[in-house]
Amino acid sequence: MTQNPQGQMHENMHTGPVPPQMNHGGHEIFDVHEVLSCAVAGLNQFTLLRPHVQDQELLTMMDRQFHFMQEEYNITLDCFKSGQDPMKPTQKYMMKQDNDFVFGLKQSQPKKPINTASEISDEIIAGFMLGVHKGGASLKAMSALETTNPVVRRVIADSVPNCIEMAYEVSIYQNKHHYYQVPQLAEQDTMAIVNSFAPSSVQPGGMAN
């Protein structure tokens, strides 16, 4: 319901078929606008940081992720503007890193903010990259829950695992270079927590086996 200048209320509802490009709810419009804005900001960050990368492995990863993120942005924008299937289907990001983490903490210098831009390093750049993907995963998951257009909903939902995969790839790189250390609990504590749950056997209606 909306209110006209005279204070009278009138219904603002579609009574006939909705054109594809208008097949979006209010929450969806704002949330997808935020998703696209976040994607632009992430791509801009990658572009600004690229000239400062020293490690060829990190540079190769950054370029591969940038091109994938760019394509995903274009696909999302395409279906959002048309309300229909995008010109290209959604893709699945496949990371190049193995999935071996080194556990434990190694003594290192405390981290603190840099004082000048000249102090930027591969460690800092990898941290920015991880932040882009973590923020994207959270925002896209939340936005997909508010999206009414079925195509846009699927495209954004399909994008969440890609953010997770790219974040995982960056974190493995960080771990390998001791930028991202992973502590572990003592084996006894780990197993106690792992074994602190049991399978459910409750049947519909509350009848147990």
Secondary structure by P-SEA (a helix, b strand, c coil): cccccccbbbbbcccccccccccccaaaaaaaaaaaaaaaaaaaaaaaaccccccaaaaaaaaaaaaaaaaaaaaaaaaaaacccccccbbbbbbccccccccccccccbbbbbcccccccaaaaaaaaaaaaaaaaaaaaaaaaacccaaaaaaaaaaaaaaaaaaaaaaaaaaaaccbbbbbccaaaaaaaaacbbbbccccccccc
